[in-house]
Amino acid sequence: MTISSSQKKGGLHKGVGLPALDISLAFPQATPASVFPPSVSDYYQFDDLLTPEEQALRRKIREVMEKEIAPVVTEYWEKAEFPFHIIPNLATLKVAGSTIKGYGCPGLSITGSAIATAEIARVDASCSTFILVHSSLAMLTIGLCGSDEQKQKYLPSMAELRMIGCWALTEPDNGSDASSLRTTATKVAGGWLLNGQKRWIGNSTFADVLVIFARNTTTNQINGYIVKKGTPGLSATKIENKIGLRIVQNGDILLKNVFVPDEERLPGVSSFKDTNKVLAASRVMVAWQPIGISMGVYDMCHRYLKERQQFGAPLAAFQLNQEKLVRMLGNVQAMFLVGWRLCKLYESGKMTIGHAGMGKAWISAKARETVALGRELLGGNGILADFLVAKAFCDLEPIFTYEGTYDINCLVTGREITGIASFKPVVAKHSRM
Ligand SMILES: Cc1cc2nc3c(=O)[nH]c(=O)nc-3n(C[C@H](O)[C@H](O)[C@H](O)COP(=O)(O)OP(=O)(O)OC[C@H]3O[C@@H](n4cnc5c(N)ncnc54)[C@H](O)[C@@H]3O)c2cc1C
């Protein structure tokens, strides 16, 4: 084959192939996730454990997510772009601000908020991460650690998604070891100067409100600040080439002498320990993302196996496939119960950071097994985002890692049950290495 100069210039494939067939023409036997499958994972009828308000919220979210969001997200996931036009649809869910009472926030129970998180993640994990960062991290930090003026100023418009928030703790050099963060806050007349770098910050490329943690150079303690979009010295650039949560715009933030007025310092954050108030609740929410993802994957597989025929029978007729389906369903039941119990412990004021850590770690590990089974069950279509499971499979990976990796959450629980912290390796004094 000879390559023409125009082919060399435009790339070999330009003008050679034809556009991809629409998926329903290319593969008529099974329905893609743009027509979302019915929910069939509540085998043990856990809906009975929810209050009528929580059940109604669940139905409403499910309807909006299936009808308005499912047809849109695959394309944006593929492009790794945020579908700004769906923000009004997400606003109708009225979940931003979740458990915060007053200030235009919905004041949901933690169980209601968890169910909402799962229902959003069931259809699209990126959308649930977008809401989670905005609501359970940025808004909750303002709600728990902000002054009354700060709450009045930010929470009502954030609850309506007219203003979007992000939450910046992680740095390039400090991921799991976040308490060693090095961004500095230096006191100057009338405010503070922030200097440093943040990494992985969800929503940061377009957020109106950035909650930023920095080390107070006078006390050496971690403080929290509200920084507004467009403040001189602040810049955020998108992290490219992610394999999961591709709709979420994660950014690298640079802070160069960013001036923050005194009234934008969060009075409730005077040390790293204060972030635990927020992380305890948000970790429960993060634990419900893998539950929702697994529900969606199970629902998708359940429909697909009945539609797809091989060897003259639907895939659902094969024993090996049934065993996988049952294993997935069993995992969903167990994950739901653990997540539900976490919520009840939180609501009764008995939840410890160790409880939350084990919940997040165990649930995300079980979900990993569940989505991997789903990916197998769909054969070749299991690697296509169009049939949900490949997207869900990839989306679970960052969730396994963020809000404390699996390992770190295990160590948090390990410290609680043994009384021994094992985060820092013990380096032998007379090591010969
Ligand atoms: C998609 C995405 C979104 C994110 N969003 C945000 C956000 O909005 N805001 C924010 O502040 N951060 C965010 N993060 C950052 C996230 O919280 C960190 O990635 C996470 O804490 C892990 O840090 P790291 O990536 O630096 O991994 P590292 O800390 O480098 O860890 C690498 C590996 O070493 C293991 N490890 C580390 N320390 C120990 C130890 N002591 N003992 C045993 N094993 C250990 C880890 O478990 C992991 O397997 C996000 C991350 C991702 C991927």
The ligand as a Tripos MOL2 file, in Angstrom:
@<TRIPOS>MOLECULE
LIG
   53    58     1     0     0
SMALL
NO_CHARGES

@<TRIPOS>ATOM
      1 C1        -10.3770   11.1690   40.5400 C.3       1 LIG1
      2 C2         -9.8560   11.7490   41.8150 C.ar      1 LIG1
      3 C3        -10.5400   12.7690   42.4360 C.ar      1 LIG1
      4 C4        -10.0100   13.3850   43.5860 C.ar      1 LIG1
      5 N1        -10.6340   14.4770   44.1190 N.ar      1 LIG1
      6 C5        -10.0570   15.1500   45.1310 C.ar      1 LIG1
      7 C6        -10.6170   16.3770   45.6050 C.ar      1 LIG1
      8 O1        -11.6550   16.8410   45.0990 O.2       1 LIG1
      9 N2         -9.9730   17.0400   46.6170 N.ar      1 LIG1
     10 C7         -8.8390   16.5520   47.1880 C.ar      1 LIG1
     11 O2         -8.3260   17.2010   48.1010 O.2       1 LIG1
     12 N3         -8.2910   15.3820   46.7530 N.ar      1 LIG1
     13 C8         -8.8550   14.6710   45.7490 C.ar      1 LIG1
     14 N4         -8.2920   13.4910   45.2860 N.ar      1 LIG1
     15 C9         -7.0440   13.0200   45.8820 C.3       1 LIG1
     16 C10        -7.1780   11.6940   46.6220 C.3       1 LIG1
     17 O3         -7.7820   11.8990   47.8710 O.3       1 LIG1
     18 C11        -5.7750   11.0770   46.7050 C.3       1 LIG1
     19 O4         -5.4900   10.5920   45.3980 O.3       1 LIG1
     20 C12        -5.6910    9.9530   47.7040 C.3       1 LIG1
     21 O5         -5.7430   10.4590   49.0100 O.3       1 LIG1
     22 C13        -4.4000    9.1320   47.5540 C.3       1 LIG1
     23 O6         -3.2730    9.9410   47.4520 O.3       1 LIG1
     24 P1         -2.1970    9.7050   46.2790 P.3       1 LIG1
     25 O7         -2.9570    9.6150   44.9990 O.co2     1 LIG1
     26 O8         -1.1750   10.7400   46.3970 O.co2     1 LIG1
     27 O9         -1.5950    8.2680   46.5610 O.3       1 LIG1
     28 P2         -0.3360    7.9340   47.5230 P.3       1 LIG1
     29 O10        -0.5410    8.5550   48.8330 O.co2     1 LIG1
     30 O11         0.9060    8.2320   46.7870 O.co2     1 LIG1
     31 O12        -0.5000    6.3540   47.6920 O.3       1 LIG1
     32 C14        -0.0340    5.4180   46.7150 C.3       1 LIG1
     33 C15        -0.2480    4.0020   47.2660 C.3       1 LIG1
     34 O13         0.4870    3.8450   48.5060 O.3       1 LIG1
     35 C16        -0.3880    3.4350   49.5370 C.3       1 LIG1
     36 N5          0.0060    4.0500   50.7950 N.ar      1 LIG1
     37 C17         0.2860    5.3650   51.0420 C.ar      1 LIG1
     38 N6          0.5880    5.5570   52.3250 N.ar      1 LIG1
     39 C18         0.4900    4.3460   52.9200 C.ar      1 LIG1
     40 C19         0.6780    3.8760   54.2630 C.ar      1 LIG1
     41 N7          1.0050    4.6990   55.2770 N.pl3     1 LIG1
     42 N8          0.5240    2.5590   54.5080 N.ar      1 LIG1
     43 C20         0.1630    1.7080   53.5140 C.ar      1 LIG1
     44 N9         -0.0490    2.0890   52.2380 N.ar      1 LIG1
     45 C21         0.1150    3.3860   51.9510 C.ar      1 LIG1
     46 C22        -1.7680    3.9000   49.1010 C.3       1 LIG1
     47 O14        -2.8020    3.1330   49.7160 O.3       1 LIG1
     48 C23        -1.7030    3.6990   47.6110 C.3       1 LIG1
     49 O15        -1.9950    2.3640   47.2770 O.3       1 LIG1
     50 C24        -8.8280   12.8670   44.1520 C.ar      1 LIG1
     51 C25        -8.1760   11.7820   43.5430 C.ar      1 LIG1
     52 C26        -8.6720   11.2200   42.3980 C.ar      1 LIG1
     53 C27        -7.9170   10.0920   41.7630 C.3       1 LIG1
@<TRIPOS>BOND
     1     1     2 1
     2     2     3 ar
     3     2    52 ar
     4     3     4 ar
     5     4     5 ar
     6     4    50 ar
     7     5     6 ar
     8     6     7 ar
     9     6    13 1
    10     7     8 2
    11     7     9 ar
    12     9    10 ar
    13    10    11 2
    14    10    12 ar
    15    12    13 ar
    16    13    14 ar
    17    14    15 1
    18    14    50 ar
    19    15    16 1
    20    16    17 1
    21    16    18 1
    22    18    19 1
    23    18    20 1
    24    20    21 1
    25    20    22 1
    26    22    23 1
    27    23    24 1
    28    24    25 2
    29    24    26 1
    30    24    27 1
    31    27    28 1
    32    28    29 2
    33    28    30 1
    34    28    31 1
    35    31    32 1
    36    32    33 1
    37    33    34 1
    38    33    48 1
    39    34    35 1
    40    35    36 1
    41    35    46 1
    42    36    37 ar
    43    36    45 ar
    44    37    38 ar
    45    38    39 ar
    46    39    40 ar
    47    39    45 ar
    48    40    41 1
    49    40    42 ar
    50    42    43 ar
    51    43    44 ar
    52    44    45 ar
    53    46    47 1
    54    46    48 1
    55    48    49 1
    56    50    51 ar
    57    51    52 ar
    58    52    53 1
@<TRIPOS>SUBSTRUCTURE
     1 LIG1         1 GROUP 0 **** ****
